[in-house]
């Protein structure tokens, strides 16, 4: 049995090892040896099987001085770290005898590391609001199996993950959850870049608006019925919904047609986009899927205004969209996929006709609000309501407004949202953890559930040059 003195010495050694890791990462050293030393001095919970436990690096004893303003928030996150270990231990117990070490890494240690990464980032963010933001805490995310029942491969894999997180030359800092100050720009210093397409003879110049509100009702979930039907948390980030009153991963054409709508004209379409968050506040979903458990931290901002308008084509008439047509615009993974499908537009009120940003968040002058806008694909293949990649059945018109060969012009959905945000680099859009909340990952989703009669009214309005809605 250990004496109280021996226990205290062990705790002090753990704390010293952890501080060495943080110090090394802050100055850009990132020594893998130091990280593995810290990992060996860990918090753990007993696992299933003789002598098996999940062992994680000690975080509490490795933190710099915690500002008093952030103490309560960080204490909650530290408790969450332990809860995550306990939950992973339960999964480990259930996984005994299933698939070997590879199964344990993929189903237990890997998900645990992802959750710890998100929680450690919140701790760094909370500290950084009132003091210097600690760098390199993500090196404490990886856990190992310890004890006589642990496989060597599991421990080796987790240790390798910890080493990779450290990298060299400050790569741990580069892997932070984001966004960074470099992701913001003073819009008053950006040169005008907006170009307008001229209407040709026979253009359809009318508009049809659906007034659907700003989601004050709080319809939120992290599903995506277009990309991942039937899957809970298929988006891994939270969506705002307006229009159809009940949309989630289990929605079907039939269920959408049976629901009411927030739109004043009876439009039952599903309009949804990732929420924007105030990073200066703690959101109620701090430990939830789609929220803080997956790196989306902060309080969800309700848009000040929302505008949904269908416009015509600069080259001719438009045809009706088929009911239940699905369109995604933008790319939630533009950081890793590249910008081919990116379609983000950020601006400020008073600047929209002059400046549109794609890869930066705007810092707006006093009295001006942040604007997110989306201009959807306006050409349809005339046959399909969806496609395997959710893109091939629709297309963008070219710079002159012409659709590709074989495609027909349909009413172009344009959505515009405005927000009041805190001053400074303090807001970000929800997204996947590895996308670092970059502005270019903004995207929008739409399922047309207008009745055929309402769509016919919209087309007639647009083609006749009227403004309706």
MARMIFI-616369 format. One record per residue (C-alpha): x, z, y; residue in one letter. Coordinates in steps of 0.5 Angstrom, whole numbers. Example, Ala and Ser with C-alpha at 12.3 -4.5 7.8 and 13.67 -1.06 7.14 Angstrom:
// MARMIFI-616369
c1->25 | c3->16 | c2->-9 | aa->A;
c1->27 | c3->14 | c2->-2 | aa->S;
END
This chain:
// MARMIFI-616369
c1->0 | c3->0 | c2->0 | aa->X;
c1->3 | c3->-2 | c2->7 | aa->X;
c1->4 | c3->4 | c2->12 | aa->X;
c1->1 | c3->3 | c2->19 | aa->X;
c1->8 | c3->2 | c2->22 | aa->X;
c1->9 | c3->-4 | c2->17 | aa->X;
c1->2 | c3->-7 | c2->19 | aa->X;
c1->4 | c3->-6 | c2->26 | aa->X;
c1->11 | c3->-10 | c2->25 | aa->X;
c1->7 | c3->-15 | c2->21 | aa->X;
c1->3 | c3->-16 | c2->27 | aa->X;
c1->8 | c3->-16 | c2->32 | aa->X;
c1->12 | c3->-21 | c2->28 | aa->X;
c1->6 | c3->-26 | c2->28 | aa->X;
c1->5 | c3->-25 | c2->35 | aa->X;
c1->12 | c3->-27 | c2->37 | aa->X;
c1->12 | c3->-33 | c2->32 | aa->X;
c1->6 | c3->-36 | c2->35 | aa->X;
c1->8 | c3->-35 | c2->42 | aa->X;
c1->15 | c3->-39 | c2->40 | aa->X;
c1->10 | c3->-44 | c2->38 | aa->X;
c1->7 | c3->-45 | c2->45 | aa->X;
c1->13 | c3->-44 | c2->49 | aa->X;
c1->16 | c3->-50 | c2->45 | aa->X;
c1->10 | c3->-54 | c2->46 | aa->X;
c1->9 | c3->-53 | c2->53 | aa->X;
c1->17 | c3->-55 | c2->55 | aa->X;
c1->16 | c3->-61 | c2->50 | aa->X;
c1->20 | c3->-58 | c2->44 | aa->X;
c1->15 | c3->-58 | c2->39 | aa->X;
c1->19 | c3->-56 | c2->33 | aa->X;
c1->16 | c3->-57 | c2->27 | aa->X;
c1->20 | c3->-51 | c2->24 | aa->X;
c1->17 | c3->-47 | c2->29 | aa->X;
c1->10 | c3->-49 | c2->28 | aa->X;
c1->11 | c3->-48 | c2->20 | aa->X;
c1->13 | c3->-41 | c2->22 | aa->X;
c1->7 | c3->-39 | c2->26 | aa->X;
c1->3 | c3->-42 | c2->20 | aa->X;
c1->6 | c3->-37 | c2->15 | aa->X;
c1->4 | c3->-31 | c2->20 | aa->X;
c1->-3 | c3->-33 | c2->19 | aa->X;
c1->-11 | c3->-30 | c2->19 | aa->X;
c1->-14 | c3->-31 | c2->12 | aa->X;
c1->-20 | c3->-30 | c2->8 | aa->X;
c1->-20 | c3->-30 | c2->1 | aa->X;
c1->-22 | c3->-36 | c2->-3 | aa->X;
c1->-25 | c3->-37 | c2->-10 | aa->X;
c1->-20 | c3->-37 | c2->-16 | aa->X;
c1->-15 | c3->-32 | c2->-17 | aa->X;
c1->-11 | c3->-30 | c2->-11 | aa->X;
c1->-13 | c3->-37 | c2->-7 | aa->X;
c1->-14 | c3->-36 | c2->0 | aa->X;
c1->-15 | c3->-40 | c2->7 | aa->X;
c1->-9 | c3->-38 | c2->11 | aa->X;
c1->-10 | c3->-40 | c2->19 | aa->X;
c1->-5 | c3->-39 | c2->24 | aa->X;
c1->-6 | c3->-33 | c2->29 | aa->X;
c1->-9 | c3->-35 | c2->35 | aa->X;
c1->-11 | c3->-29 | c2->39 | aa->X;
c1->-4 | c3->-26 | c2->38 | aa->X;
c1->-1 | c3->-33 | c2->40 | aa->X;
c1->-5 | c3->-34 | c2->47 | aa->X;
c1->-2 | c3->-33 | c2->54 | aa->X;
c1->-5 | c3->-28 | c2->58 | aa->X;
c1->-12 | c3->-29 | c2->59 | aa->X;
c1->-15 | c3->-29 | c2->66 | aa->X;
c1->-21 | c3->-24 | c2->66 | aa->X;
c1->-26 | c3->-29 | c2->69 | aa->X;
c1->-25 | c3->-33 | c2->62 | aa->X;
c1->-25 | c3->-27 | c2->57 | aa->X;
c1->-32 | c3->-27 | c2->55 | aa->X;
c1->-32 | c3->-34 | c2->53 | aa->X;
c1->-25 | c3->-34 | c2->50 | aa->X;
c1->-27 | c3->-28 | c2->46 | aa->X;
c1->-33 | c3->-32 | c2->43 | aa->X;
c1->-29 | c3->-38 | c2->41 | aa->X;
c1->-24 | c3->-33 | c2->38 | aa->X;
c1->-30 | c3->-30 | c2->34 | aa->X;
c1->-32 | c3->-37 | c2->32 | aa->X;
c1->-25 | c3->-39 | c2->29 | aa->X;
c1->-26 | c3->-33 | c2->24 | aa->X;
c1->-33 | c3->-36 | c2->23 | aa->X;
c1->-30 | c3->-43 | c2->21 | aa->X;
c1->-25 | c3->-40 | c2->17 | aa->X;
c1->-31 | c3->-36 | c2->13 | aa->X;
c1->-35 | c3->-42 | c2->12 | aa->X;
c1->-29 | c3->-46 | c2->10 | aa->X;
c1->-28 | c3->-40 | c2->5 | aa->X;
c1->-35 | c3->-41 | c2->2 | aa->X;
c1->-34 | c3->-49 | c2->1 | aa->X;
c1->-28 | c3->-47 | c2->-2 | aa->X;
c1->-31 | c3->-43 | c2->-7 | aa->X;
c1->-37 | c3->-48 | c2->-8 | aa->X;
c1->-31 | c3->-53 | c2->-9 | aa->X;
c1->-28 | c3->-50 | c2->-15 | aa->X;
c1->-26 | c3->-55 | c2->-20 | aa->X;
c1->-28 | c3->-61 | c2->-16 | aa->X;
c1->-23 | c3->-67 | c2->-15 | aa->X;
c1->-17 | c3->-63 | c2->-14 | aa->X;
c1->-13 | c3->-62 | c2->-8 | aa->X;
c1->-15 | c3->-68 | c2->-5 | aa->X;
c1->-22 | c3->-66 | c2->-5 | aa->X;
c1->-20 | c3->-59 | c2->-2 | aa->X;
c1->-16 | c3->-63 | c2->3 | aa->X;
c1->-22 | c3->-68 | c2->5 | aa->X;
c1->-28 | c3->-63 | c2->4 | aa->X;
c1->-25 | c3->-56 | c2->6 | aa->X;
c1->-19 | c3->-56 | c2->10 | aa->X;
c1->-20 | c3->-63 | c2->14 | aa->X;
c1->-27 | c3->-61 | c2->17 | aa->X;
c1->-24 | c3->-54 | c2->18 | aa->X;
c1->-18 | c3->-57 | c2->22 | aa->X;
c1->-23 | c3->-61 | c2->26 | aa->X;
c1->-27 | c3->-55 | c2->28 | aa->X;
c1->-21 | c3->-51 | c2->30 | aa->X;
c1->-18 | c3->-57 | c2->34 | aa->X;
c1->-25 | c3->-57 | c2->38 | aa->X;
c1->-25 | c3->-49 | c2->39 | aa->X;
c1->-18 | c3->-49 | c2->41 | aa->X;
c1->-19 | c3->-54 | c2->46 | aa->X;
c1->-25 | c3->-50 | c2->49 | aa->X;
c1->-20 | c3->-44 | c2->50 | aa->X;
c1->-15 | c3->-48 | c2->53 | aa->X;
c1->-20 | c3->-51 | c2->58 | aa->X;
c1->-23 | c3->-44 | c2->59 | aa->X;
c1->-16 | c3->-41 | c2->61 | aa->X;
c1->-14 | c3->-47 | c2->65 | aa->X;
c1->-20 | c3->-46 | c2->70 | aa->X;
c1->-17 | c3->-40 | c2->72 | aa->X;
c1->-9 | c3->-41 | c2->71 | aa->X;
c1->-4 | c3->-46 | c2->68 | aa->X;
c1->-8 | c3->-49 | c2->62 | aa->X;
c1->-4 | c3->-48 | c2->56 | aa->X;
c1->-1 | c3->-54 | c2->52 | aa->X;
c1->0 | c3->-55 | c2->45 | aa->X;
c1->-6 | c3->-50 | c2->42 | aa->X;
c1->-8 | c3->-56 | c2->37 | aa->X;
c1->-2 | c3->-54 | c2->33 | aa->X;
c1->-6 | c3->-48 | c2->31 | aa->X;
c1->-11 | c3->-52 | c2->28 | aa->X;
c1->-9 | c3->-54 | c2->21 | aa->X;
c1->-10 | c3->-49 | c2->15 | aa->X;
c1->-7 | c3->-48 | c2->8 | aa->X;
c1->-9 | c3->-45 | c2->2 | aa->X;
c1->-5 | c3->-39 | c2->0 | aa->X;
c1->-4 | c3->-35 | c2->-6 | aa->X;
c1->-3 | c3->-36 | c2->-14 | aa->X;
c1->-9 | c3->-41 | c2->-14 | aa->X;
c1->-7 | c3->-46 | c2->-9 | aa->X;
c1->-4 | c3->-52 | c2->-11 | aa->X;
c1->2 | c3->-55 | c2->-8 | aa->X;
c1->-1 | c3->-61 | c2->-5 | aa->X;
c1->-6 | c3->-58 | c2->-1 | aa->X;
c1->-1 | c3->-53 | c2->2 | aa->X;
c1->4 | c3->-59 | c2->3 | aa->X;
c1->-1 | c3->-63 | c2->6 | aa->X;
c1->-4 | c3->-58 | c2->11 | aa->X;
c1->4 | c3->-57 | c2->13 | aa->X;
c1->5 | c3->-64 | c2->14 | aa->X;
c1->-1 | c3->-64 | c2->19 | aa->X;
c1->1 | c3->-58 | c2->23 | aa->X;
c1->8 | c3->-62 | c2->24 | aa->X;
c1->5 | c3->-68 | c2->26 | aa->X;
c1->0 | c3->-65 | c2->31 | aa->X;
c1->7 | c3->-62 | c2->34 | aa->X;
c1->10 | c3->-69 | c2->34 | aa->X;
c1->16 | c3->-70 | c2->39 | aa->X;
c1->16 | c3->-70 | c2->47 | aa->X;
c1->10 | c3->-67 | c2->48 | aa->X;
c1->5 | c3->-71 | c2->44 | aa->X;
c1->1 | c3->-65 | c2->42 | aa->X;
c1->-1 | c3->-65 | c2->50 | aa->X;
c1->-3 | c3->-72 | c2->49 | aa->X;
c1->-7 | c3->-71 | c2->44 | aa->X;
c1->-12 | c3->-66 | c2->48 | aa->X;
c1->-19 | c3->-67 | c2->48 | aa->X;
c1->-19 | c3->-70 | c2->55 | aa->X;
c1->-21 | c3->-73 | c2->60 | aa->X;
c1->-15 | c3->-72 | c2->64 | aa->X;
c1->-14 | c3->-72 | c2->71 | aa->X;
c1->-11 | c3->-79 | c2->71 | aa->X;
c1->-18 | c3->-81 | c2->68 | aa->X;
c1->-21 | c3->-80 | c2->75 | aa->X;
c1->-20 | c3->-84 | c2->81 | aa->X;
c1->-22 | c3->-84 | c2->89 | aa->X;
c1->-28 | c3->-89 | c2->89 | aa->X;
c1->-26 | c3->-90 | c2->97 | aa->X;
c1->-19 | c3->-92 | c2->95 | aa->X;
c1->-21 | c3->-98 | c2->90 | aa->X;
c1->-22 | c3->-105 | c2->92 | aa->X;
c1->-28 | c3->-108 | c2->92 | aa->X;
c1->-29 | c3->-112 | c2->85 | aa->X;
c1->-37 | c3->-114 | c2->85 | aa->X;
c1->-38 | c3->-121 | c2->84 | aa->X;
c1->-45 | c3->-124 | c2->83 | aa->X;
c1->-48 | c3->-129 | c2->79 | aa->X;
c1->-52 | c3->-134 | c2->83 | aa->X;
c1->-59 | c3->-136 | c2->81 | aa->X;
c1->-60 | c3->-144 | c2->79 | aa->X;
c1->-66 | c3->-148 | c2->80 | aa->X;
c1->-71 | c3->-145 | c2->75 | aa->X;
c1->-68 | c3->-138 | c2->75 | aa->X;
c1->-73 | c3->-133 | c2->72 | aa->X;
c1->-72 | c3->-128 | c2->78 | aa->X;
c1->-78 | c3->-123 | c2->77 | aa->X;
c1->-77 | c3->-116 | c2->74 | aa->X;
c1->-81 | c3->-111 | c2->70 | aa->X;
c1->-80 | c3->-103 | c2->70 | aa->X;
c1->-81 | c3->-98 | c2->66 | aa->X;
c1->-81 | c3->-91 | c2->69 | aa->X;
c1->-79 | c3->-86 | c2->63 | aa->X;
c1->-76 | c3->-80 | c2->67 | aa->X;
c1->-70 | c3->-77 | c2->66 | aa->X;
c1->-71 | c3->-73 | c2->60 | aa->X;
c1->-73 | c3->-66 | c2->63 | aa->X;
c1->-76 | c3->-65 | c2->56 | aa->X;
c1->-69 | c3->-64 | c2->53 | aa->X;
c1->-70 | c3->-69 | c2->47 | aa->X;
c1->-63 | c3->-68 | c2->45 | aa->X;
c1->-60 | c3->-69 | c2->38 | aa->X;
c1->-53 | c3->-72 | c2->35 | aa->X;
c1->-56 | c3->-77 | c2->31 | aa->X;
c1->-56 | c3->-85 | c2->32 | aa->X;
c1->-62 | c3->-88 | c2->28 | aa->X;
c1->-59 | c3->-95 | c2->29 | aa->X;
c1->-52 | c3->-94 | c2->27 | aa->X;
c1->-53 | c3->-89 | c2->22 | aa->X;
c1->-60 | c3->-89 | c2->19 | aa->X;
c1->-62 | c3->-83 | c2->15 | aa->X;
c1->-56 | c3->-79 | c2->17 | aa->X;
c1->-56 | c3->-72 | c2->21 | aa->X;
c1->-51 | c3->-72 | c2->26 | aa->X;
c1->-49 | c3->-79 | c2->25 | aa->X;
c1->-47 | c3->-80 | c2->32 | aa->X;
c1->-42 | c3->-74 | c2->33 | aa->X;
c1->-44 | c3->-73 | c2->40 | aa->X;
c1->-51 | c3->-71 | c2->44 | aa->X;
c1->-56 | c3->-76 | c2->46 | aa->X;
c1->-61 | c3->-76 | c2->52 | aa->X;
c1->-67 | c3->-80 | c2->50 | aa->X;
c1->-73 | c3->-82 | c2->54 | aa->X;
c1->-79 | c3->-87 | c2->52 | aa->X;
c1->-81 | c3->-85 | c2->45 | aa->X;
c1->-82 | c3->-78 | c2->44 | aa->X;
c1->-79 | c3->-77 | c2->37 | aa->X;
c1->-73 | c3->-81 | c2->36 | aa->X;
c1->-68 | c3->-78 | c2->31 | aa->X;
c1->-64 | c3->-81 | c2->25 | aa->X;
c1->-70 | c3->-81 | c2->20 | aa->X;
c1->-74 | c3->-85 | c2->25 | aa->X;
c1->-77 | c3->-92 | c2->23 | aa->X;
c1->-81 | c3->-97 | c2->26 | aa->X;
c1->-87 | c3->-94 | c2->23 | aa->X;
c1->-86 | c3->-87 | c2->26 | aa->X;
c1->-84 | c3->-90 | c2->33 | aa->X;
c1->-90 | c3->-94 | c2->33 | aa->X;
c1->-94 | c3->-88 | c2->32 | aa->X;
c1->-91 | c3->-84 | c2->37 | aa->X;
c1->-93 | c3->-82 | c2->45 | aa->X;
c1->-88 | c3->-84 | c2->50 | aa->X;
c1->-85 | c3->-81 | c2->57 | aa->X;
c1->-86 | c3->-88 | c2->60 | aa->X;
c1->-92 | c3->-89 | c2->65 | aa->X;
c1->-94 | c3->-96 | c2->63 | aa->X;
c1->-94 | c3->-94 | c2->55 | aa->X;
c1->-87 | c3->-97 | c2->53 | aa->X;
c1->-86 | c3->-94 | c2->47 | aa->X;
c1->-79 | c3->-96 | c2->46 | aa->X;
c1->-73 | c3->-91 | c2->45 | aa->X;
c1->-68 | c3->-91 | c2->50 | aa->X;
c1->-62 | c3->-87 | c2->49 | aa->X;
c1->-55 | c3->-85 | c2->51 | aa->X;
c1->-49 | c3->-80 | c2->51 | aa->X;
c1->-50 | c3->-74 | c2->55 | aa->X;
c1->-46 | c3->-73 | c2->61 | aa->X;
c1->-43 | c3->-66 | c2->61 | aa->X;
c1->-41 | c3->-61 | c2->67 | aa->X;
c1->-34 | c3->-58 | c2->64 | aa->X;
c1->-34 | c3->-52 | c2->69 | aa->X;
c1->-40 | c3->-49 | c2->65 | aa->X;
c1->-41 | c3->-47 | c2->58 | aa->X;
c1->-46 | c3->-50 | c2->54 | aa->X;
c1->-51 | c3->-47 | c2->49 | aa->X;
c1->-49 | c3->-52 | c2->44 | aa->X;
c1->-42 | c3->-49 | c2->44 | aa->X;
c1->-41 | c3->-48 | c2->36 | aa->X;
c1->-46 | c3->-54 | c2->34 | aa->X;
c1->-45 | c3->-60 | c2->31 | aa->X;
c1->-45 | c3->-66 | c2->36 | aa->X;
c1->-43 | c3->-61 | c2->41 | aa->X;
c1->-37 | c3->-56 | c2->42 | aa->X;
c1->-36 | c3->-56 | c2->34 | aa->X;
c1->-34 | c3->-63 | c2->35 | aa->X;
c1->-30 | c3->-63 | c2->42 | aa->X;
c1->-36 | c3->-64 | c2->46 | aa->X;
c1->-36 | c3->-58 | c2->51 | aa->X;
c1->-39 | c3->-56 | c2->57 | aa->X;
c1->-46 | c3->-56 | c2->60 | aa->X;
c1->-51 | c3->-62 | c2->59 | aa->X;
c1->-53 | c3->-65 | c2->66 | aa->X;
c1->-60 | c3->-68 | c2->67 | aa->X;
c1->-60 | c3->-74 | c2->71 | aa->X;
c1->-62 | c3->-74 | c2->78 | aa->X;
c1->-66 | c3->-81 | c2->77 | aa->X;
c1->-67 | c3->-86 | c2->72 | aa->X;
c1->-68 | c3->-93 | c2->72 | aa->X;
c1->-70 | c3->-98 | c2->67 | aa->X;
c1->-71 | c3->-105 | c2->69 | aa->X;
c1->-72 | c3->-111 | c2->65 | aa->X;
c1->-69 | c3->-117 | c2->69 | aa->X;
c1->-69 | c3->-125 | c2->68 | aa->X;
c1->-64 | c3->-130 | c2->67 | aa->X;
c1->-60 | c3->-134 | c2->73 | aa->X;
c1->-61 | c3->-141 | c2->69 | aa->X;
c1->-68 | c3->-141 | c2->67 | aa->X;
c1->-74 | c3->-138 | c2->63 | aa->X;
c1->-74 | c3->-132 | c2->58 | aa->X;
c1->-77 | c3->-131 | c2->52 | aa->X;
c1->-80 | c3->-125 | c2->49 | aa->X;
c1->-76 | c3->-120 | c2->45 | aa->X;
c1->-79 | c3->-118 | c2->38 | aa->X;
c1->-82 | c3->-112 | c2->37 | aa->X;
c1->-76 | c3->-107 | c2->34 | aa->X;
c1->-70 | c3->-111 | c2->36 | aa->X;
c1->-64 | c3->-106 | c2->37 | aa->X;
c1->-59 | c3->-107 | c2->42 | aa->X;
c1->-52 | c3->-103 | c2->43 | aa->X;
c1->-48 | c3->-104 | c2->49 | aa->X;
c1->-41 | c3->-102 | c2->50 | aa->X;
c1->-37 | c3->-99 | c2->45 | aa->X;
c1->-36 | c3->-91 | c2->43 | aa->X;
c1->-29 | c3->-92 | c2->40 | aa->X;
c1->-26 | c3->-97 | c2->45 | aa->X;
c1->-20 | c3->-93 | c2->46 | aa->X;
c1->-18 | c3->-94 | c2->38 | aa->X;
c1->-22 | c3->-101 | c2->38 | aa->X;
c1->-20 | c3->-104 | c2->44 | aa->X;
c1->-24 | c3->-107 | c2->50 | aa->X;
c1->-27 | c3->-113 | c2->47 | aa->X;
c1->-34 | c3->-109 | c2->46 | aa->X;
c1->-33 | c3->-104 | c2->52 | aa->X;
c1->-39 | c3->-105 | c2->57 | aa->X;
c1->-38 | c3->-99 | c2->62 | aa->X;
c1->-40 | c3->-99 | c2->69 | aa->X;
c1->-39 | c3->-93 | c2->73 | aa->X;
c1->-40 | c3->-92 | c2->81 | aa->X;
c1->-42 | c3->-88 | c2->87 | aa->X;
c1->-49 | c3->-88 | c2->91 | aa->X;
c1->-47 | c3->-93 | c2->97 | aa->X;
c1->-41 | c3->-96 | c2->93 | aa->X;
c1->-45 | c3->-100 | c2->87 | aa->X;
c1->-45 | c3->-107 | c2->91 | aa->X;
c1->-38 | c3->-106 | c2->92 | aa->X;
c1->-34 | c3->-103 | c2->86 | aa->X;
c1->-36 | c3->-102 | c2->79 | aa->X;
c1->-31 | c3->-98 | c2->75 | aa->X;
c1->-30 | c3->-99 | c2->67 | aa->X;
c1->-24 | c3->-95 | c2->65 | aa->X;
c1->-24 | c3->-89 | c2->70 | aa->X;
c1->-29 | c3->-84 | c2->73 | aa->X;
c1->-31 | c3->-84 | c2->80 | aa->X;
c1->-29 | c3->-79 | c2->85 | aa->X;
c1->-35 | c3->-79 | c2->90 | aa->X;
c1->-35 | c3->-77 | c2->97 | aa->X;
c1->-39 | c3->-72 | c2->100 | aa->X;
c1->-47 | c3->-73 | c2->99 | aa->X;
c1->-46 | c3->-79 | c2->94 | aa->X;
c1->-48 | c3->-78 | c2->87 | aa->X;
c1->-44 | c3->-81 | c2->81 | aa->X;
c1->-48 | c3->-87 | c2->78 | aa->X;
c1->-48 | c3->-90 | c2->71 | aa->X;
c1->-51 | c3->-97 | c2->69 | aa->X;
c1->-51 | c3->-101 | c2->63 | aa->X;
c1->-53 | c3->-108 | c2->63 | aa->X;
c1->-55 | c3->-110 | c2->56 | aa->X;
c1->-54 | c3->-117 | c2->52 | aa->X;
c1->-59 | c3->-122 | c2->55 | aa->X;
c1->-58 | c3->-127 | c2->49 | aa->X;
c1->-62 | c3->-127 | c2->42 | aa->X;
c1->-61 | c3->-131 | c2->36 | aa->X;
c1->-68 | c3->-132 | c2->35 | aa->X;
c1->-69 | c3->-129 | c2->28 | aa->X;
c1->-66 | c3->-122 | c2->27 | aa->X;
c1->-68 | c3->-116 | c2->30 | aa->X;
c1->-61 | c3->-113 | c2->28 | aa->X;
c1->-55 | c3->-115 | c2->24 | aa->X;
c1->-49 | c3->-112 | c2->20 | aa->X;
c1->-45 | c3->-110 | c2->26 | aa->X;
c1->-51 | c3->-109 | c2->30 | aa->X;
c1->-48 | c3->-114 | c2->35 | aa->X;
c1->-48 | c3->-121 | c2->32 | aa->X;
c1->-56 | c3->-122 | c2->33 | aa->X;
c1->-55 | c3->-121 | c2->41 | aa->X;
c1->-50 | c3->-124 | c2->46 | aa->X;
c1->-48 | c3->-124 | c2->53 | aa->X;
c1->-49 | c3->-130 | c2->57 | aa->X;
c1->-43 | c3->-133 | c2->60 | aa->X;
c1->-40 | c3->-132 | c2->68 | aa->X;
c1->-45 | c3->-137 | c2->70 | aa->X;
c1->-51 | c3->-134 | c2->66 | aa->X;
c1->-52 | c3->-139 | c2->60 | aa->X;
c1->-53 | c3->-136 | c2->53 | aa->X;
c1->-48 | c3->-139 | c2->47 | aa->X;
c1->-51 | c3->-144 | c2->43 | aa->X;
c1->-57 | c3->-143 | c2->39 | aa->X;
c1->-58 | c3->-136 | c2->43 | aa->X;
c1->-65 | c3->-135 | c2->47 | aa->X;
c1->-65 | c3->-132 | c2->54 | aa->X;
c1->-69 | c3->-125 | c2->53 | aa->X;
c1->-71 | c3->-120 | c2->59 | aa->X;
c1->-64 | c3->-117 | c2->60 | aa->X;
c1->-65 | c3->-109 | c2->60 | aa->X;
c1->-61 | c3->-106 | c2->66 | aa->X;
c1->-61 | c3->-98 | c2->66 | aa->X;
c1->-58 | c3->-94 | c2->72 | aa->X;
c1->-57 | c3->-86 | c2->72 | aa->X;
c1->-55 | c3->-82 | c2->78 | aa->X;
c1->-52 | c3->-75 | c2->77 | aa->X;
c1->-50 | c3->-69 | c2->82 | aa->X;
c1->-43 | c3->-67 | c2->79 | aa->X;
c1->-39 | c3->-61 | c2->81 | aa->X;
c1->-33 | c3->-63 | c2->85 | aa->X;
c1->-26 | c3->-65 | c2->82 | aa->X;
c1->-25 | c3->-68 | c2->75 | aa->X;
c1->-30 | c3->-63 | c2->72 | aa->X;
c1->-35 | c3->-68 | c2->68 | aa->X;
c1->-34 | c3->-73 | c2->62 | aa->X;
c1->-39 | c3->-77 | c2->58 | aa->X;
c1->-40 | c3->-74 | c2->50 | aa->X;
c1->-36 | c3->-78 | c2->45 | aa->X;
c1->-32 | c3->-78 | c2->39 | aa->X;
c1->-26 | c3->-73 | c2->38 | aa->X;
c1->-21 | c3->-78 | c2->38 | aa->X;
c1->-23 | c3->-82 | c2->44 | aa->X;
c1->-21 | c3->-77 | c2->49 | aa->X;
c1->-28 | c3->-77 | c2->53 | aa->X;
c1->-25 | c3->-83 | c2->56 | aa->X;
c1->-30 | c3->-87 | c2->61 | aa->X;
c1->-29 | c3->-93 | c2->58 | aa->X;
c1->-33 | c3->-91 | c2->52 | aa->X;
c1->-39 | c3->-90 | c2->55 | aa->X;
c1->-45 | c3->-94 | c2->51 | aa->X;
c1->-52 | c3->-94 | c2->51 | aa->X;
c1->-57 | c3->-96 | c2->45 | aa->X;
c1->-64 | c3->-99 | c2->45 | aa->X;
c1->-70 | c3->-100 | c2->40 | aa->X;
c1->-75 | c3->-104 | c2->43 | aa->X;
c1->-82 | c3->-101 | c2->41 | aa->X;
c1->-86 | c3->-105 | c2->47 | aa->X;
c1->-93 | c3->-107 | c2->44 | aa->X;
c1->-93 | c3->-115 | c2->44 | aa->X;
c1->-98 | c3->-115 | c2->49 | aa->X;
c1->-94 | c3->-111 | c2->54 | aa->X;
c1->-88 | c3->-115 | c2->52 | aa->X;
c1->-92 | c3->-121 | c2->54 | aa->X;
c1->-94 | c3->-118 | c2->61 | aa->X;
c1->-86 | c3->-117 | c2->62 | aa->X;
c1->-84 | c3->-124 | c2->60 | aa->X;
c1->-90 | c3->-127 | c2->65 | aa->X;
c1->-88 | c3->-122 | c2->70 | aa->X;
c1->-80 | c3->-124 | c2->70 | aa->X;
c1->-82 | c3->-131 | c2->69 | aa->X;
c1->-86 | c3->-132 | c2->75 | aa->X;
c1->-82 | c3->-128 | c2->80 | aa->X;
c1->-86 | c3->-122 | c2->81 | aa->X;
c1->-84 | c3->-115 | c2->81 | aa->X;
c1->-88 | c3->-111 | c2->76 | aa->X;
c1->-88 | c3->-104 | c2->72 | aa->X;
END
